[in-house]
Amino acid sequence: MHRPEQAAVRGLLRAVGEAFGGPVPREWQEALEAVPRHRFLPERIWLENGQGGYEPCDLQDNHLRWFDAAHADVPLVTQLNDGRASADAWPSSSASAPSVVVRMLCDLDVRPGMRVLEVGTGTGWNAALLAHRVGAGNVVSVEIDADVARQAGEALSGVEVICGDGADGWSRRAPYDRVVSTCSVRRVPWAWIEQTRPGGIVLTPWDNPMICWGLLRLTVGRNQAEGRFSPHSAFMLMRTQRQDLRIFRDVVRDEHVPAESRASLSPRLVTGDAWEARFALGLRLGDVWTAWEEDAARLWVATTDARCWAAVDDDGAVWQYGPRRLWDEVEEAHRWWEERDRPGPERFGLTVGAQGQRAWLDVPAQPVRT
């Protein structure tokens, strides 16, 4: 490694340590030094432009900016719009912030010789760090995007890269000691549980329709997996679980005649920075999502099947349409959350079985939804 690279890696280690509130564990410090992040990034990345969008940053044209970004403790967008042209630029693949990567690797608790399945290869850097820790040949990574898989495969050695749907896992190398996903899920694929040995761990970022936030760590048993959330990470949703819903395109219709009422809860308490409330309400309500209309100071609430909606203004006016009264449900769920001392993600858990999954509060005997 050249001297500028060494200095950059040391700076990144300091930044990750600051995010951790302590030094990076030695095994991961050694891995970060052995497989520097910049070696796995494409020559073009996209950086935030300060106006809510992204601008390209090319290695050849702006080497110093590209190199500084590569060694900063920030996420980097590596693909827009699934690699297709689009009028609206939205991130479809990224390199996670290094401190988040290391935190997840620590939570995964891998040791030399373990067999690991990674879902979501991305740039390949996470897989390279895993392979450095557990040994070449012990990591298989599945990536759904053919171009992303190809680029990662060219950068990696000692890791088998499969182009396919990560929700299916990769049964040919099962059973695994660990399964780790670098995309968030709303439903934990049963294939991940089936392909993990009893006592093994499945670690995945979490998403519910109300908020993309949280990390789920499951311990696999013989017939189910069970574990808790932690308040870390926000990752892109698995592509096969995406739903592209928009209020005025997919939900609200001119012919809808809503019922009018008044709110007893400010809509701002379940949007914006109310992360813990939104996490709890997402688990409680299951299929409900929200969108904030800034110009009207209005919160929209809708079901993922687009059959029901509610609109709530800052002044307390409420309109509700459909067989369910969604704002009434939101207010009930918020009361439920407050009555239980406003629990954060770390008090919630999930049990996953072959027939589905069930969220709970504090202990499995206390389901979030009855």
Residue, then its C-alpha position, 0 to 999 in steps of 0.5 A: m500500500h502506498r503512503p497516501e493510501q496508508a494515511a487515508v486508511r489510518g484516517l478512516l480507522r480513526a473516524v470509525g473509532e470515533a463513531f464506535g466511541g472506542p478503537v476498532p476491534r483488532e481483527w477488523q482493523e487488520a481487515l480494513e488495512a488489508v482490503p482498503r475500501h477504495r479498491f472496490l469502488p467504481e470509477r464513478i460514484w455519485l455524491e450529494n449535491g446539497q440540493g437533494g440530488y446527486e452529482p457524478c464524481d469520476l476518478q479520472d476527472n476529480h481524483l482527489r475528491w473521489f479519493d477523499a470520499a472513498h476514505a470518509d465514513v459516509p455512504l457512497v452511491t454507486q448506482l442510480n435508477d438500477g443502472r437505467a436512464s431516468a428523469d428522477a435520480w434515485p440511489s439503487s446501489s451504494a457502499s455503506a458507511p464504513s462505521v456501519v459496515v464494521r458495526m454489522l461485522c462485529d454483530l455478526d460475530v464471525r470467526p476463522g473457518m465459518r461459512v458465510l452467505e452474504v446477500g447483496t454483494g454491492t461493491g464487494w468490499n464487505a465480502a472481502l472483509l468477511a473473507h479476510r476474517v473467515g478465510a478464502g473460499n468460505v464466503v459466497s455472495v449473491e447479487i441480483d444486479a448483473d452489472v454490479a455482480r460482474q464488477a464485484g467479481e472482478a474486484l474480489s478473490g476468494v469469494e464466490v459471487i452469484c448473480g441471482d435473487g438473494a431472497d433464495g439464498w444459495s442452497r448449494r453451499a449450505p448450511y451456513d454459520r452466518v447469513v448477512s444481508t446488506c439490503s433491508v427486508r420487510r419479510v425475512p426470507w425463510a430460505w435464509i433460515e433453512q440454509t443456516r445451521p441451528g445456532g447460527i446467526v442471520l443478520t439483516p437491516w430492517d424496513n417497515p412501510m413507516i420507516c427504513w431503520g433498524l438491524l435485526r439479529l436472529t438466532v436460528g433454531r430447529n424450526q424457527a429463528e428468533g432475535r431482537f432489533s437494534p437501532h442501527s442502519a438504514f439500507m436500501l430495500m431488497r429489490t424483490q420487496r420494493q413497492d413504488l407507491r405514490i399518494f396522488r398517482d396510486v391512492v387518492r382518486d377524484e371520486h373518493v368521498p372521505a369522512e371528516s373528523r378531528a385529530s387528537l394527535s399531532p401528525r408531526l409526532v409520527t413523521g420526520d424525526a420521530w424515528e422510534a414512534r414510526f418504528a413501533l407504529g410500523l410493527r404495530l400496523g404492518d401495512v401502513w405508510t406515510a408521506w408528508e406534503e410540505d406545501a400543505a403541511r399535511l400528513w398522508v397515511a395509506t395502506t400498501d394495497a392502496r385501498c385506504w387513506a387518510a389526510v391529516d392537517d397541522d390544524g387537526a382536520v382529518w379526512q379518511y377514506g376506505p374500509r379502514r379508518l387509518w388515522d384512528e388506527v394510527e392514534e390507537a397505535h401511538r397510545w399503545w406505544e406511549e402506554r409502554d414507555r415509548p420503547g425503541p427498537e432494542r425492546f422489540g423482537l421478531t420470531v420467524g417460522a415457515q408460515g410467517q413472522r411475528a413481532w413482539l415487545d420485550v418477550p415473545a409472549q407479548p406480540v405487537r399485534t393481537 
